[in-house]
Amino acid sequence: MEEIVTRQAAPSYIAIDLGKTHCRVKLRRASTTTELRGAGFPGFAAAGNVNLALDAIQPLVSTIMDEGPDIVGLGAGAAGVESNPDAAREAAQRIRSLWGFDVVIASDVLTAHIGAFGAGPGTVLVAGTGSVAYRVDADGTVSRSDGWGPWLGDEGSGRWIGQAGLACALRSADRRGPHTSLEDDARAIAGDIRHVPHAVTGGTDVARALASFAPVVLARATAGDVVAGGIVRKAARRLAQTASSIADPRLPVSVVGGLTNDTSFLRLLLNELALRDLTTRRPAGTSLDGAEMLAAHRDLPHEKHAIRV
């Protein structure tokens, strides 16, 4: 008689990276990985934050749930958790009530750190729509610099670059500042330069709208536009200052976020960090990897900064 051996599938965890620009959801299995992407949300510091978070998460998770029944938990990194932990907890509870499995939610900066370093110490510099530096020591002690949001901080971020580029475009248009090719790019947003301010600030997510102009500024800088180049160099310095304000020179710094997709800007930023005697290391993984690891392990040094329901 042939003996049939059955092996129970390893438990799977849904990982979520809920940022201000995109929401990404991942489910990893032994042989396949499924990843979906949708729109982000303004962060838990914004009004109506819980509903906005669920609006971003629910359709993606509902789709990925069709992948199979062995999902046992969900880990999420989300913008604004530290600013409004009560709202983040409510969102986690509602996610659990919808699908019935364990949920852990934490700052997207914390999951980015776990993705970059695993359980190890170091500083992660996030350069995306917003910007923040986050250092975790071996004992779980956390230090943070910037991340104060689009109106009071996030210096050097995508929002900061986009806003600076648009401001310089308007200065070029009315001759308060030097001419820049960004003027034509800004005019293309609304057709009439006079309509640009309303076009980028009249929506529900102004930070994201401003950040959408950052790739234009980066491209113009690479092409040699003097004004755009000045903005980009200043952004790199601001980000390096954010990291150096808390980084331990004995520990590595990893840079993550959407701005790192621009190789010219990343090279500039890494040089600024080196000028401050900081050693950089390529991140081991992404914020999604960090969210998955946080869901699967309760013994990380980051645990006391997470919310479990």
MARGU-306797 format. One line per 5 residues: number of its first residue (from 0); for each residue x, y, z of N, C-alpha, C. Coordinates in steps of 0.05 Angstrom, whole numbers. Example, Ala and Ser with C-alpha at 12.3 -4.5 7.8 and 13.67 -1.06 7.14 Angstrom:
0) 264 -114 156 246 -90 156 264 -66 156 ~ 257 -45 142 273 -21 143 258 1 157
//
This chain:
0) 17 -24 0 0 0 0 18 25 0 ~ 11 43 -18 27 67 -20 19 86 3 ~ 39 96 17 34 116 38 32 144 27 ~ 10 157 33 6 184 23 13 204 46 ~ 32 221 41 40 240 61 29 267 53
5) 14 279 71 4 306 67 19 326 84 ~ 24 349 72 38 370 87 21 394 88 ~ 17 404 112 1 428 115 16 452 104 ~ 2 468 88 14 492 77 23 511 99 ~ 45 524 96 55 544 115 35 567 116
10) 30 578 140 11 600 142 21 624 126 ~ 3 639 115 9 662 99 -1 687 112 ~ 13 709 107 6 735 118 2 755 96 ~ -19 771 98 -22 793 79 -6 817 90 ~ 9 829 72 25 853 79 14 877 64
15) 12 899 79 2 924 67 21 947 72 ~ 26 962 51 41 987 54 21 1010 45 ~ 10 1023 65 -11 1044 60 2 1071 62 ~ 11 1082 40 23 1108 40 5 1130 30 ~ 16 1154 27 0 1177 18 -5 1177 -12
20) 12 1163 -26 9 1162 -55 -3 1136 -65 ~ 7 1113 -54 -2 1087 -63 -9 1070 -39 ~ -26 1050 -44 -31 1028 -25 -22 1003 -40 ~ -4 988 -28 6 963 -40 -1 940 -21 ~ -11 918 -32 -18 895 -17 -4 871 -29
25) 8 854 -11 23 831 -21 16 806 -6 ~ 14 784 -20 11 758 -8 32 739 -20 ~ 50 729 -2 71 712 -11 65 683 -4 ~ 68 665 -23 64 637 -19 90 623 -25 ~ 91 596 -21 115 581 -26 125 584 -54
30) 107 585 -73 116 585 -101 108 611 -116 ~ 91 627 -105 81 651 -119 79 674 -99 ~ 81 698 -111 76 723 -96 57 740 -112 ~ 36 748 -99 16 766 -112 18 793 -99 ~ 20 814 -116 21 841 -106 2 859 -122
35) -14 874 -108 -33 892 -120 -27 920 -111 ~ -35 940 -128 -31 968 -121 -55 984 -127 ~ -61 1003 -109 -83 1022 -113 -75 1049 -102 ~ -94 1067 -100 -89 1094 -90 -85 1093 -60 ~ -69 1112 -50 -64 1114 -21 -85 1131 -7
40) -77 1142 16 -96 1159 31 -80 1181 45 ~ -93 1202 55 -77 1225 65 -62 1219 91 ~ -67 1197 104 -54 1191 129 -74 1192 152 ~ -67 1180 174 -85 1179 197 -88 1206 211 ~ -71 1225 204 -74 1252 216 -96 1268 202
45) -106 1258 179 -126 1273 164 -155 1267 174 ~ -173 1285 169 -201 1281 176 -213 1257 160 ~ -231 1242 173 -243 1219 159 -223 1197 153 ~ -202 1196 169 -179 1179 163 -186 1149 162 ~ -202 1140 181 -207 1111 183 -222 1101 158
50) -243 1116 150 -258 1109 126 -241 1110 101 ~ -224 1131 100 -206 1133 77 -186 1110 76 ~ -176 1101 99 -158 1079 100 -172 1053 90 ~ -196 1049 100 -211 1025 92 -218 1025 62 ~ -224 1049 52 -231 1052 24 -207 1043 6
55) -182 1050 16 -158 1042 1 -152 1013 4 ~ -156 1002 28 -147 974 33 -167 953 24 ~ -193 958 29 -213 937 26 -214 924 -2 ~ -215 939 -24 -217 926 -50 -193 909 -56 ~ -169 918 -48 -145 903 -54 -144 877 -37
60) -150 879 -12 -150 855 5 -172 835 -3 ~ -195 845 -10 -217 828 -19 -208 812 -44 ~ -194 825 -62 -184 811 -86 -163 790 -79 ~ -145 797 -62 -123 779 -55 -132 756 -38 ~ -154 760 -23 -165 738 -7 -174 714 -23
65) -179 718 -49 -187 696 -66 -164 677 -71 ~ -140 685 -63 -117 668 -68 -117 642 -51 ~ -132 641 -29 -133 616 -14 -141 621 15 ~ -147 598 29 -158 600 56 -137 600 79 ~ -111 597 72 -91 593 94 -80 619 104
70) -93 642 100 -84 668 110 -91 669 140 ~ -70 675 156 -75 675 185 -71 703 197 ~ -61 722 183 -57 748 194 -51 769 174 ~ -51 794 183 -46 817 165 -29 836 180 ~ -8 845 166 10 866 177 9 891 159
75) 6 914 171 4 939 155 22 960 166 ~ 35 974 148 49 998 154 34 1021 141 ~ 27 1041 156 10 1063 146 20 1090 155 ~ 15 1110 138 23 1137 144 6 1148 166 ~ 19 1162 185 5 1176 206 -3 1160 231
80) 7 1135 233 -1 1119 256 9 1132 282 ~ 33 1142 283 43 1155 307 29 1180 314 ~ 18 1194 293 4 1219 298 -24 1214 310 ~ -36 1192 303 -63 1186 312 -66 1156 316 ~ -54 1146 338 -56 1117 343 -84 1106 348
85) -101 1123 359 -129 1114 364 -143 1108 338 ~ -139 1125 318 -151 1120 292 -140 1095 279 ~ -113 1092 282 -100 1068 270 -111 1043 284 ~ -115 1043 310 -126 1020 324 -155 1014 314 ~ -171 1035 311 -198 1031 301 -198 1019 273
90) -180 1028 256 -178 1016 229 -170 987 231 ~ -151 980 248 -142 952 252 -166 935 261 ~ -181 945 280 -204 930 291 -225 926 269 ~ -229 946 252 -249 942 230 -239 922 210 ~ -213 922 204 -201 902 186 -205 874 198
95) -200 871 223 -204 845 236 -233 836 235 ~ -252 855 239 -280 848 238 -289 840 210 ~ -276 850 190 -283 844 163 -273 816 155 ~ -249 808 163 -237 783 153 -230 763 175 ~ -231 771 200 -229 752 221 -201 742 229
100) -180 753 217 -154 744 226 -139 766 242 ~ -117 758 255 -102 777 271 -91 799 253 ~ -90 823 265 -81 847 250 -61 861 267 ~ -39 870 255 -20 888 268 -16 911 250 ~ -16 935 261 -12 960 245 9 976 259
105) 26 989 243 48 1006 254 53 1028 234 ~ 70 1047 242 78 1068 224 91 1056 199 ~ 86 1068 176 99 1058 152 129 1062 153 ~ 138 1081 170 167 1085 173 179 1061 188 ~ 164 1051 208 173 1028 223 175 1003 206
110) 154 998 189 156 975 172 177 978 150 ~ 182 1003 142 205 1008 124 231 1001 137 ~ 234 1007 163 258 1001 178 262 970 180 ~ 240 956 186 242 927 188 249 915 161 ~ 237 926 140 243 916 113 272 921 106
115) 283 943 115 311 950 108 331 934 124 ~ 325 931 151 345 920 169 337 894 183 ~ 312 884 178 303 861 193 301 869 223 ~ 312 852 240 312 857 268 336 874 277 ~ 353 882 258 378 896 264 374 925 268
120) 394 938 281 393 967 286 403 983 261 ~ 396 1008 261 404 1026 239 385 1048 236 ~ 390 1065 216 372 1088 210 362 1085 182 ~ 336 1088 179 323 1088 152 315 1116 146 ~ 322 1126 123 314 1152 113 293 1148 91
125) 269 1157 97 247 1154 78 244 1179 62 ~ 247 1177 36 245 1200 18 224 1194 -3 ~ 199 1200 4 176 1196 -14 160 1221 -16 ~ 133 1218 -16 116 1241 -15 123 1258 9 ~ 127 1245 32 137 1258 56 166 1250 61
130) 177 1259 83 205 1250 90 208 1248 120 ~ 223 1229 128 228 1224 157 252 1206 159 ~ 268 1210 180 289 1191 188 281 1177 213 ~ 287 1151 215 277 1134 237 300 1115 244 ~ 309 1118 269 331 1101 279 320 1083 300
135) 328 1057 298 321 1038 319 347 1025 328 ~ 351 1026 355 374 1013 367 368 984 373 ~ 388 969 381 385 941 386 365 935 408 ~ 362 953 427 343 949 449 315 959 443 ~ 310 968 418 284 977 410 279 1007 414
140) 299 1021 425 297 1050 428 295 1063 401 ~ 276 1082 399 270 1095 373 277 1124 374 ~ 290 1135 353 294 1163 350 283 1171 323 ~ 271 1195 321 258 1203 297 265 1232 291 ~ 268 1239 265 273 1266 257 255 1273 233
145) 243 1296 234 223 1306 214 199 1287 213 ~ 187 1285 190 161 1271 189 139 1288 200 ~ 142 1314 200 122 1332 212 99 1339 194 ~ 99 1327 170 76 1332 152 82 1353 132 ~ 65 1356 112 71 1373 89 72 1403 95
150) 60 1412 117 59 1442 121 80 1451 142 ~ 89 1432 158 108 1440 179 135 1426 176 ~ 138 1408 158 163 1393 155 165 1378 129 ~ 174 1352 131 178 1336 107 197 1349 87 ~ 219 1360 98 237 1375 81 252 1356 62
155) 255 1365 37 269 1350 17 252 1328 5 ~ 227 1325 13 209 1304 3 199 1309 -25 ~ 184 1290 -36 172 1295 -62 153 1318 -61 ~ 137 1321 -40 120 1344 -37 136 1370 -37 ~ 158 1370 -22 175 1394 -19 187 1401 -46
160) 197 1381 -61 209 1387 -87 188 1397 -106 ~ 165 1384 -107 143 1393 -125 134 1421 -119 ~ 130 1426 -93 121 1453 -85 141 1474 -92 ~ 167 1469 -87 188 1488 -93 189 1492 -123 ~ 186 1471 -139 186 1474 -168 164 1491 -178
165) 140 1487 -168 117 1503 -176 120 1532 -168 ~ 130 1536 -144 134 1564 -135 154 1578 -153 ~ 176 1564 -161 195 1577 -179 183 1581 -207 ~ 165 1563 -215 152 1567 -241 135 1592 -241 ~ 121 1597 -219 104 1621 -217 121 1646 -215
170) 144 1644 -201 162 1667 -200 174 1673 -227 ~ 179 1652 -243 188 1656 -270 166 1669 -287 ~ 141 1661 -283 119 1672 -299 115 1701 -295 ~ 117 1711 -270 113 1739 -265 139 1755 -261 ~ 161 1742 -268 187 1755 -270 198 1763 -242
175) 188 1751 -221 200 1756 -195 226 1740 -192 ~ 229 1719 -208 252 1702 -206 263 1695 -233 ~ 284 1680 -234 297 1674 -260 279 1656 -277 ~ 283 1657 -303 268 1640 -321 276 1611 -316 ~ 256 1593 -318 260 1565 -316 241 1550 -334
180) 250 1528 -345 232 1512 -362 209 1500 -346 ~ 211 1501 -319 189 1491 -303 164 1508 -307 ~ 167 1533 -317 144 1549 -322 126 1536 -343 ~ 137 1526 -364 121 1513 -385 108 1487 -374 ~ 123 1473 -357 112 1449 -345 89 1455 -327
185) 91 1476 -312 69 1484 -294 45 1493 -310 ~ 50 1508 -331 28 1517 -348 12 1493 -360 ~ 26 1472 -366 14 1448 -378 -6 1435 -359 ~ -3 1440 -333 -21 1428 -313 -49 1437 -317 ~ -52 1464 -322 -79 1476 -322 -85 1491 -348
190) -66 1493 -366 -70 1508 -391 -64 1537 -388 ~ -72 1549 -366 -67 1577 -360 -52 1578 -334 ~ -29 1592 -333 -12 1594 -309 -28 1604 -286 ~ -48 1621 -290 -64 1632 -268 -81 1611 -254 ~ -86 1589 -268 -102 1568 -256 -86 1547 -242
195) -60 1549 -243 -44 1528 -231 -48 1525 -200 ~ -48 1547 -185 -52 1544 -156 -77 1528 -149 ~ -99 1534 -161 -124 1520 -155 -122 1491 -164 ~ -109 1486 -187 -107 1459 -197 -92 1440 -179 ~ -72 1451 -165 -56 1433 -147 -64 1434 -118
200) -79 1455 -110 -87 1457 -81 -117 1454 -77 ~ -132 1451 -98 -161 1450 -94 -173 1423 -89 ~ -157 1402 -88 -167 1375 -84 -166 1367 -55 ~ -171 1341 -50 -172 1331 -22 -145 1322 -12 ~ -126 1319 -30 -99 1310 -21 -78 1328 -35
205) -74 1351 -22 -56 1371 -34 -28 1362 -34 ~ -19 1348 -13 9 1339 -12 15 1320 -36 ~ -3 1302 -42 1 1284 -64 2 1299 -91 ~ -16 1319 -93 -17 1335 -118 9 1350 -122 ~ 20 1362 -101 45 1376 -103 68 1357 -109
210) 68 1334 -96 89 1314 -101 89 1304 -130 ~ 66 1305 -143 65 1295 -170 81 1311 -189 ~ 89 1336 -181 106 1353 -198 136 1347 -193 ~ 142 1332 -172 170 1326 -166 185 1312 -189 ~ 174 1291 -202 188 1279 -224 195 1298 -246
215) 178 1318 -251 184 1338 -271 208 1355 -263 ~ 209 1362 -237 232 1378 -228 258 1362 -230 ~ 257 1336 -222 280 1319 -224 290 1316 -252 ~ 271 1313 -271 278 1309 -299 291 1335 -310 ~ 279 1358 -303 291 1383 -312 319 1388 -301
220) 323 1380 -276 349 1382 -264 370 1366 -279 ~ 362 1341 -285 380 1324 -300 386 1335 -328 ~ 366 1349 -340 370 1361 -366 386 1387 -366 ~ 392 1397 -342 409 1421 -340 395 1447 -332 ~ 369 1446 -326 356 1471 -317 368 1480 -291
225) 378 1504 -290 392 1515 -267 374 1516 -243 ~ 350 1526 -246 332 1530 -223 324 1502 -212 ~ 317 1484 -230 310 1457 -220 333 1444 -207 ~ 357 1447 -218 381 1436 -206 386 1446 -178 ~ 381 1472 -173 384 1483 -147 364 1471 -127
230) 339 1467 -136 319 1455 -118 327 1427 -110 ~ 336 1411 -130 343 1383 -125 367 1381 -106 ~ 387 1398 -110 411 1397 -93 403 1405 -64 ~ 386 1424 -61 377 1433 -35 361 1411 -21 ~ 344 1397 -37 329 1375 -26 347 1353 -15
235) 368 1346 -30 386 1325 -21 400 1334 5 ~ 408 1359 7 420 1369 32 401 1367 55 ~ 376 1375 50 356 1374 72 351 1346 82 ~ 349 1327 63 345 1299 71 370 1289 86 ~ 393 1296 77 418 1286 91 419 1298 119
240) 411 1323 122 410 1336 149 390 1321 167 ~ 367 1313 156 347 1298 171 359 1272 182 ~ 373 1258 165 385 1232 173 407 1236 193 ~ 425 1255 188 448 1259 205 441 1270 232 ~ 418 1282 235 410 1292 261 405 1271 282
245) 400 1246 273 395 1224 293 412 1200 288 ~ 425 1197 265 439 1173 258 463 1169 276 ~ 468 1144 284 493 1136 297 513 1129 276 ~ 535 1144 274 555 1138 253 566 1110 252 ~ 562 1095 275 572 1068 276 552 1048 263
250) 528 1058 257 507 1041 246 500 1050 218 ~ 491 1032 201 485 1039 173 460 1055 170 ~ 459 1069 147 435 1084 139 425 1072 113 ~ 399 1067 112 387 1058 87 367 1079 77 ~ 367 1084 51 349 1103 40 327 1089 24
255) 302 1096 29 280 1083 15 260 1105 7 ~ 240 1097 -9 220 1116 -17 221 1122 -47 ~ 200 1134 -57 197 1138 -86 219 1155 -98 ~ 230 1174 -84 251 1191 -96 276 1175 -103 ~ 280 1152 -90 303 1135 -96 302 1122 -123
260) 278 1123 -136 276 1112 -163 290 1129 -184 ~ 295 1154 -177 311 1172 -194 340 1168 -188 ~ 355 1155 -206 382 1147 -200 400 1172 -196 ~ 396 1193 -211 412 1217 -208 408 1229 -180 ~ 383 1230 -171 378 1241 -145 389 1224 -123
265) 386 1197 -126 396 1179 -106 426 1182 -103 ~ 440 1185 -126 469 1188 -125 477 1214 -110 ~ 462 1235 -115 466 1260 -102 462 1258 -72 ~ 440 1245 -64 434 1241 -36 454 1224 -22 ~ 463 1202 -34 483 1185 -21 509 1200 -17
270) 516 1218 -36 540 1234 -33 537 1253 -10 ~ 514 1265 -6 510 1283 16 512 1268 43 ~ 502 1244 44 504 1228 68 533 1221 74 ~ 548 1215 53 577 1208 57 592 1232 67 ~ 585 1256 58 598 1280 67 594 1285 97
275) 573 1272 108 567 1274 137 577 1249 152 ~ 595 1234 139 608 1211 151 589 1189 158 ~ 568 1186 143 548 1165 147 553 1143 126 ~ 552 1118 135 555 1095 118 528 1085 109 ~ 524 1083 83 498 1074 73 499 1045 65
280) 476 1033 67 473 1005 59 447 1001 44 ~ 449 985 23 425 980 7 404 966 25 ~ 379 974 25 359 961 42 355 932 34 ~ 352 915 54 349 886 49 322 880 36 ~ 302 896 42 275 892 31 259 917 32
285) 233 915 28 215 937 26 198 940 51 ~ 182 961 51 162 964 73 142 941 73 ~ 136 930 50 118 907 49 131 883 62 ~ 157 879 58 171 857 71 171 862 101 ~ 174 887 110 173 893 138 146 888 150
290) 125 895 136 98 890 146 93 860 149 ~ 102 844 130 99 815 132 114 804 155 ~ 139 813 159 155 804 181 143 811 208 ~ 132 835 210 119 844 235 94 827 241 ~ 79 819 220 56 802 225 64 774 234
295) 86 764 225 94 737 231 110 734 256 ~ 122 756 266 140 754 289 132 775 310 ~ 131 766 335 125 784 357 149 790 374 ~ 172 781 366 197 784 382 216 804 370 ~ 207 821 352 225 841 340 229 864 360
300) 251 878 359 254 901 377 234 923 371 ~ 221 922 349 201 943 341 173 937 354 ~ 170 914 367 143 905 375 128 925 392 ~ 142 939 411 128 957 429 117 981 415 ~ 124 985 390 114 1008 375 92 1000 355
305) 83 975 357 62 965 339 36 963 354 ~ 14 962 339 -13 959 350 -24 933 340 ~ -30 915 358 -41 889 351 -70 886 361 ~ -87 875 344 -115 870 352 -123 842 344
//
